[in-house]
Amino acid sequence: MREAFHGQLEQLGHELTGMCELAAESIHLATGALLEADLALAEQVLTDDVRLDEAGRRCEEHASTLLALQSPVATELRTILATIYCAVKLERMGDLAAHIAETTRRVHPERVLPPELEGDFRTMGELGEHMARRLSGFVSGESAEGGFAELRHSDDAVDALNASILGAVTGKDWPHDVRTAVNLALLARFYERFADQAVSVSRRLEFAVTGTLPE
């Protein structure tokens, strides 16, 4: 009986890993769409967001069934509860990638980004993708030694880029129109929130392993 239960826990981990990979791919494609003004990529992100929502629903249902029908002990209970929490956060990460894609679609065929800020948004996209893929590794059993701290450092880097972009679009020397400034401020916020959600997932995964929520 316990072997079957542990097999279900392992399957739950596979489901969460898949969600992490979907989130990573979504932010990768959303950034590509943004940088290249690629409508097809933007549409793909929106399609993948539906897939991620469905994966989240299945993951939460599976975890809830295990809670209802089994008698998990402390470590197992933390794992199940962490999975439910993380699934919600990963769904939100997909939503944020979709918001980026929606901006690209709304402005198309024009480009959203002025050339001087393309590098900052490319870096935010790369950091977000890396964070999501690291989460996938943690869930699938890779050593997390130093990894959770690494994600927090990446989040700090995204925060710094967000602040830099906001400073640029609100500065008196801003050379573009108000609509562009508003779009860029919102886009930077979407990336910043994506990274924040990734850190929230990492904190809950750390809790599942250690039993203590990190500060």
C-alpha positions in Angstrom: 0.0 0.0 0.0 2.8 2.5 0.9 4.7 1.5 -2.2 1.7 2.4 -4.3 1.3 5.7 -2.4 5.0 6.6 -3.0 4.5 5.8 -6.7 1.7 8.3 -6.7 3.9 10.9 -5.0 6.6 10.3 -7.7 4.0 10.8 -10.4 2.9 14.0 -8.7 6.5 15.2 -9.0 6.6 14.4 -12.7 3.5 16.4 -13.2 5.0 19.4 -11.4 8.2 19.1 -13.3 6.2 19.2 -16.5 4.6 22.4 -15.4 8.0 24.0 -14.6 9.2 23.1 -18.1 6.0 24.6 -19.7 6.5 27.8 -17.7 10.2 28.0 -18.9 9.2 27.4 -22.5 6.4 30.0 -22.3 8.7 32.8 -21.1 11.2 31.8 -23.7 8.7 32.0 -26.5 7.1 35.1 -25.1 10.5 36.9 -25.1 11.2 35.7 -28.6 7.8 37.0 -29.8 8.5 40.4 -28.1 12.0 40.8 -29.5 11.1 39.7 -33.0 7.5 41.1 -33.2 6.6 37.5 -34.1 2.8 37.0 -34.0 3.0 33.2 -34.5 5.2 32.8 -31.4 2.8 35.0 -29.4 -0.1 32.8 -30.4 1.8 29.8 -29.4 2.4 31.2 -25.9 -1.4 31.8 -25.5 -2.1 28.2 -26.6 0.6 26.9 -24.1 -1.0 28.9 -21.3 -4.2 26.9 -21.7 -2.1 23.7 -21.5 -0.4 25.0 -18.4 -3.7 25.8 -16.7 -5.0 22.3 -17.6 -1.8 20.7 -16.2 -2.2 22.7 -13.0 -5.8 21.6 -12.6 -4.8 17.9 -13.0 -1.9 18.3 -10.6 -4.1 19.9 -7.9 -6.8 17.3 -8.3 -4.2 14.5 -8.0 -2.7 16.1 -4.9 -6.1 16.6 -3.3 -7.1 13.0 -4.0 -3.9 11.8 -2.2 -4.8 14.0 0.8 -8.3 12.6 0.9 -7.6 8.9 0.4 -4.2 8.4 2.0 -2.7 9.1 5.4 0.5 11.0 4.6 3.1 11.5 7.3 5.0 14.8 7.9 7.4 14.7 5.0 4.8 13.3 2.6 2.2 15.9 3.7 4.6 18.7 3.1 5.3 17.4 -0.3 1.6 17.2 -1.3 0.8 20.6 0.2 3.9 22.2 -1.5 2.8 20.7 -4.8 -0.7 22.3 -4.6 0.9 25.7 -3.7 3.5 25.4 -6.5 1.0 24.4 -9.1 -1.0 27.6 -8.5 2.2 29.7 -8.7 3.3 28.0 -11.9 -0.1 28.7 -13.5 0.4 32.3 -12.6 3.8 32.3 -14.3 2.2 31.0 -17.5 -0.4 33.8 -17.2 2.4 36.4 -17.0 4.1 35.0 -20.1 0.8 35.2 -21.8 0.4 38.9 -20.8 3.8 39.5 -22.6 2.5 37.7 -25.7 -0.7 39.6 -25.6 1.2 42.9 -25.7 3.1 41.7 -28.7 -0.1 40.6 -30.4 -1.9 43.9 -29.6 0.9 46.1 -31.0 1.7 43.9 -34.0 2.8 44.6 -36.7 4.7 47.4 -34.9 7.5 46.5 -32.5 6.9 47.0 -28.8 10.5 47.5 -27.8 12.8 50.4 -28.8 16.2 49.2 -29.8 18.0 50.6 -26.8 16.0 48.5 -24.4 16.0 45.2 -26.3 19.0 44.0 -24.3 17.4 44.5 -20.9 14.3 42.6 -21.9 16.3 39.8 -23.5 18.2 39.4 -20.2 15.0 39.4 -18.1 13.6 36.7 -20.4 16.8 34.6 -20.1 16.8 35.0 -16.3 13.2 34.0 -16.0 13.6 30.9 -18.2 16.7 29.9 -16.3 14.8 30.2 -13.0 11.9 28.1 -14.2 14.3 25.4 -15.5 16.1 25.3 -12.2 12.8 24.7 -10.5 12.2 21.8 -12.8 15.6 20.4 -11.8 14.8 20.7 -8.1 11.5 18.9 -8.4 13.0 16.1 -10.5 15.7 15.4 -7.8 18.7 17.5 -8.8 20.8 18.7 -5.9 19.4 22.0 -4.6 22.5 22.9 -2.7 23.0 26.6 -3.3 20.3 26.5 -5.9 17.6 28.3 -3.9 20.0 31.1 -3.1 20.9 31.3 -6.8 17.2 31.9 -7.7 17.0 34.7 -5.2 20.1 36.3 -6.8 18.5 36.0 -10.2 15.3 37.6 -8.8 17.4 40.5 -7.5 18.9 40.9 -11.0 15.4 41.0 -12.6 14.3 43.6 -9.9 17.3 45.8 -10.8 16.4 45.6 -14.5 12.8 46.4 -13.8 13.9 49.5 -11.8 16.2 50.6 -14.6 13.5 50.3 -17.2 11.0 52.2 -15.1 13.6 54.9 -14.5 14.2 55.2 -18.3 10.5 55.4 -19.3 9.7 58.0 -16.6 12.8 60.1 -17.1 12.6 63.6 -18.6 14.8 62.6 -21.5 12.5 59.7 -22.6 12.5 60.0 -26.4 9.4 57.9 -27.2 5.6 58.3 -26.8 3.5 57.7 -23.7 2.0 54.5 -25.1 5.4 53.0 -25.5 6.4 54.0 -22.0 3.2 52.4 -20.5 3.7 49.2 -22.5 7.3 48.9 -21.4 6.5 49.6 -17.7 3.9 46.8 -17.8 6.1 44.4 -19.6 8.9 44.9 -17.1 6.4 44.3 -14.3 5.3 41.0 -15.9 8.9 39.8 -16.0 9.5 41.0 -12.4 6.4 39.1 -11.2 7.4 36.0 -13.1 10.7 35.9 -11.2 8.9 36.6 -7.9 6.6 33.6 -8.5 9.6 31.4 -9.3 11.2 32.4 -5.9 7.9 31.6 -4.2 7.9 28.2 -5.7 11.6 27.6 -4.7 10.8 28.7 -1.1 7.9 26.1 -0.9 10.1 23.4 -2.4 12.8 24.2 0.2 10.1 23.9 2.9 9.1 20.5 1.6 12.7 19.3 1.9 13.6 20.9 5.2 10.4 21.5 7.1 11.3 25.2 7.6 10.2 28.1 5.5 13.3 30.2 4.5 13.2 33.9 5.3 
